């Protein structure tokens, strides 16, 4: 299997994970282009080769894909609530576009899936565990994996991402570590609802490093990507301790039923998690906390930082189509 890089197309490269991915590609002197329709961004200012385009534009993709030996597929409508706003559009973007890619591209594909495909599982889940997606988002990712499993591809089932990506891309405040940090910094206290749910977590820059590691590796298949597993109540306590804020535990059922502890032995054995630095929860909390405290990010629970509310606003204004 030959995976030598000539040029990489980063589809969805203007987004949260894309910010870190492009930084690493620049540092490694790997030629690449970003292909993005700026769904989550108002502008793209990073000084790299940029192609404005949609993953549903088959003619555009058919024209440019032969120029690239590798595709990093980050593009998606991300999150349960965001996917439910326009289910038809979610299917087109998250699933049908991947099916088309699998049928029309013969190069190396690095695809972002999610540990959400496991749904509820009280025990540690590995790549052979039964899948139980509880949302449209998770289901589209599960179905997309099937199109790629027999291709020259690596499928990353990501834990919940956190931390600061780069200095250009939009920060996401709807991810559990980032959200808890923002709430704690702005209000001086943190409320934990339920808290017995397990989540695998991974810093966005470690995700990007795993992606870069996989480009030329002689491996295919599906890999869980995470660096920590936390119960939500334990995560809240750690964030509270780091920031020195009050923590309130609320004995009520949390609306998100997902609960899984991800095993990463397969990814570790393959060398995907051989990071120069494993970014800790403290690293992520301090990054987000410092931005808010310094007023470099004027955090006021603005819609732009939340995928669901941002896409709902686009839909309301007739821009999500």
C-alpha positions in Angstrom: 0.0 0.0 0.0 1.6 3.3 -1.2 0.5 6.4 0.7 3.2 8.8 -0.3 1.9 12.4 -0.2 2.0 14.7 -3.3 -0.7 17.1 -2.1 -3.5 17.1 0.5 -7.1 18.4 0.2 -8.5 19.4 3.6 -12.2 19.4 3.1 -13.8 21.5 5.8 -10.4 22.8 6.7 -11.7 26.3 7.8 -13.4 24.8 10.8 -12.4 24.0 14.4 -10.4 20.9 13.8 -9.2 22.2 10.4 -7.4 25.1 12.1 -5.0 22.7 13.9 -4.7 20.4 11.0 -3.6 23.2 8.6 -1.1 24.5 11.2 0.6 21.1 11.3 0.6 20.7 7.6 2.3 24.1 7.3 4.9 23.1 9.9 5.6 19.8 8.1 5.9 21.6 4.7 3.2 19.3 3.3 1.5 20.9 0.2 -2.3 21.3 0.7 -5.4 23.2 -0.1 -8.5 24.0 2.0 -11.9 23.3 0.5 -14.7 24.8 2.5 -18.1 26.6 2.1 -17.6 28.6 5.4 -20.8 27.2 7.0 -19.4 27.9 10.5 -17.1 30.8 9.5 -17.7 34.4 8.3 -14.3 34.6 6.6 -11.1 32.7 6.0 -7.9 34.7 6.6 -5.2 32.0 7.0 -2.6 32.6 4.3 -3.0 29.2 2.6 -4.4 27.9 -0.7 -8.2 28.2 -0.4 -11.0 26.8 -2.6 -14.5 28.0 -1.8 -16.8 25.0 -2.4 -19.5 22.7 -1.1 -19.2 19.0 -0.5 -22.5 18.6 -2.5 -20.9 20.2 -5.6 -20.0 17.0 -7.4 -18.8 18.8 -10.6 -16.3 20.9 -8.6 -15.0 18.0 -6.7 -14.7 15.8 -9.7 -12.6 18.5 -11.3 -10.2 19.1 -8.4 -9.9 15.7 -6.7 -7.4 14.2 -9.2 -4.9 16.9 -8.1 -4.7 15.4 -4.6 -3.1 12.2 -3.3 -4.9 12.5 0.1 -8.2 13.9 1.3 -8.8 14.8 5.0 -12.6 14.9 5.3 -13.6 17.1 8.1 -16.7 18.6 6.6 -20.0 17.9 8.4 -23.0 19.3 10.1 -21.8 18.6 13.6 -23.9 17.8 16.7 -27.3 16.3 17.5 -29.3 19.6 17.6 -27.6 21.1 14.5 -28.4 17.9 12.5 -32.1 18.0 13.4 -32.7 21.5 12.0 -32.7 20.2 8.4 -32.5 16.4 8.3 -32.5 16.3 4.5 -29.5 18.6 4.4 -27.7 16.6 7.1 -28.1 13.5 5.0 -26.7 15.2 1.9 -23.7 16.7 3.7 -22.8 14.1 6.3 -23.6 10.8 4.5 -24.4 11.1 0.7 -21.3 13.2 0.1 -19.1 10.5 1.7 -20.8 7.8 -0.4 -20.0 9.8 -3.5 -16.4 10.3 -2.4 -16.0 6.6 -1.9 -17.2 5.9 -5.4 -15.3 8.7 -7.2 -11.9 9.0 -5.5 -9.1 6.5 -5.4 -6.6 8.3 -3.1 -6.0 8.1 0.6 -9.0 9.2 2.7 -8.8 10.3 6.4 -12.4 10.5 7.7 -13.7 12.0 11.0 -16.4 9.9 12.6 -17.4 10.0 16.3 -17.5 7.9 19.4 -21.2 8.9 19.6 -21.8 5.9 17.3 -21.5 3.8 20.5 -24.5 5.5 22.2 -25.0 4.0 25.6 -22.5 1.5 26.7 -21.6 1.1 30.4 -18.4 -0.9 29.6 -15.3 0.2 27.8 -15.9 0.3 24.0 -13.4 -0.7 21.4 -13.7 -0.6 17.6 -15.4 -4.0 17.6 -18.1 -3.0 20.1 -21.7 -3.0 19.1 -22.8 0.4 17.7 -25.9 2.1 19.1 -26.2 5.6 17.6 -28.8 7.7 19.5 -29.0 10.6 17.1 -29.1 11.5 13.4 -25.6 12.9 13.7 -24.2 9.6 15.0 -26.3 7.6 12.6 -25.0 9.5 9.5 -21.4 8.9 10.8 -22.0 5.2 11.3 -23.5 4.8 7.8 -20.6 6.9 6.3 -18.1 4.5 7.8 -19.5 1.7 5.8 -18.7 3.4 2.5 -15.1 3.7 3.4 -14.2 0.5 5.3 -12.9 -1.3 2.2 -11.1 1.8 0.8 -7.6 3.2 1.4 -8.9 5.0 4.4 -8.5 5.7 8.1 -11.7 6.3 10.1 -11.3 8.2 13.3 -14.0 7.8 16.0 -13.2 11.0 17.9 -13.9 11.5 21.6 -15.3 14.9 22.5 -12.8 17.5 21.4 -11.7 20.5 23.6 -9.2 23.4 23.7 -7.9 26.1 21.4 -7.3 25.1 17.8 -5.5 28.0 16.2 -5.6 31.8 16.0 -8.0 31.9 13.0 -10.8 29.4 13.3 -14.0 29.9 15.3 -13.9 28.6 18.9 -16.6 26.1 19.9 -18.2 26.7 23.2 -20.7 23.9 22.9 -18.2 21.2 23.7 -18.2 20.0 27.3 -14.8 21.1 28.5 -15.0 24.5 26.7 -18.6 25.0 27.8 -17.9 24.2 31.5 -14.9 26.5 31.4 -16.7 29.4 29.9 -19.6 29.0 32.4 -17.2 28.8 35.3 -15.2 31.9 34.3 -18.2 34.1 33.5 -20.4 33.2 36.5 -17.8 32.1 39.1 -19.7 28.8 39.6 -20.5 25.6 37.8 -23.6 23.4 37.9 -23.3 19.7 37.1 -26.5 17.9 36.1 -26.4 14.2 36.9 -22.8 13.7 36.0 -22.5 9.9 35.9 -22.1 9.8 32.1 -18.7 8.9 30.8 -17.1 10.7 27.9 -13.8 10.2 26.1 -12.0 13.5 25.6 -9.1 14.7 23.3 -7.6 18.1 22.7 -8.1 19.5 19.2 -4.4 19.8 18.6 -3.9 16.1 19.5 -6.6 15.2 17.0 -4.8 17.2 14.3 -1.5 15.4 15.2 -3.2 12.0 14.9 -4.5 13.0 11.5 -1.1 14.1 10.4 0.4 10.8 11.7 -2.0 8.8 9.7 -1.4 10.3 6.3 1.5 8.1 5.2 1.0 5.2 7.6 0.4 1.7 6.1 -2.8 1.3 8.1 -6.5 1.2 7.2 -9.6 0.8 9.3 -11.3 2.3 12.3 -9.7 3.8 15.4 -10.9 5.4 18.6 -9.1 8.6 19.2 -9.0 10.0 22.7 -6.5 10.7 25.5 -8.7 10.7 28.6 -12.0 9.2 29.8 -14.0 11.2 32.4 -17.2 11.0 34.3 -18.9 14.4 33.8 -19.0 15.0 37.5 -15.3 14.3 37.8 -14.6 16.5 34.9 -16.6 19.3 36.5 -14.6 18.9 39.7 -11.3 19.2 37.9 -12.4 22.3 36.0 -13.7 23.8 39.2 -10.4 23.1 41.1 -8.4 24.6 38.2 -10.4 27.8 38.2 -11.2 28.0 41.9 -14.9 28.2 41.4 -18.0 26.9 43.3 -19.5 23.6 42.0 -23.2 22.7 42.4 -24.2 19.1 41.8 -27.8 18.9 40.7 -29.5 15.5 41.2 -31.4 15.4 37.9 -31.3 13.4 34.8 -29.1 14.9 32.1 -30.9 15.1 28.7 -28.0 13.7 26.7 -28.2 9.9 27.1 -24.8 9.1 25.7 -22.5 7.2 28.1 -19.4 5.4 27.0 -15.8 4.9 28.0 -13.6 4.5 24.9 -10.6 2.2 24.7 -7.7 3.4 22.5 -5.4 0.3 22.5 -5.7 -0.1 18.7 -4.7 3.5 18.0 -1.9 3.4 20.5 -0.5 0.2 19.0 -0.7 1.7 15.5 1.3 4.8 16.6 -1.5 7.2 15.9 -1.3 8.5 19.5 2.4 9.1 19.6 2.1 12.8 20.4 4.9 15.2 21.1 2.7 16.4 23.9 -0.6 15.1 25.3 -2.6 18.2 26.0 -4.3 17.9 29.4 -7.7 19.1 30.6 -5.8 21.8 32.5 -4.2 22.9 29.2 -7.6 23.3 27.6 -9.2 25.0 30.6 -6.4 27.5 30.9 -6.4 28.2 27.1 -10.2 28.9 27.0 -10.2 30.6 30.5 -7.4 33.0 29.5 -9.1 34.1 26.3 -12.3 35.0 28.2 -10.5 36.6 31.2 -8.4 38.7 28.8 -11.4 39.8 26.8 -9.8 38.5 23.6 -13.0 36.5 23.3 -16.1 38.5 24.5 -18.0 35.4 25.7 -21.6 36.1 26.4 -23.1 32.7 25.3 -23.2 34.1 21.7 -24.9 31.9 19.1 -21.9 31.9 16.8 -20.0 29.7 19.3 -22.7 27.0 19.3 -23.3 24.9 16.2 -27.0 24.3 16.8 -27.9 28.0 17.5 -25.7 29.2 14.7 -27.2 26.9 12.1 -30.7 27.7 13.4 -30.1 31.3 12.8 -28.8 30.6 9.2 -32.0 28.5 8.6 -34.2 31.3 10.0 -32.5 33.8 7.6 -32.8 31.5 4.6 -29.0 30.9 4.4 -28.9 27.2 5.4 -29.8 25.5 2.2 
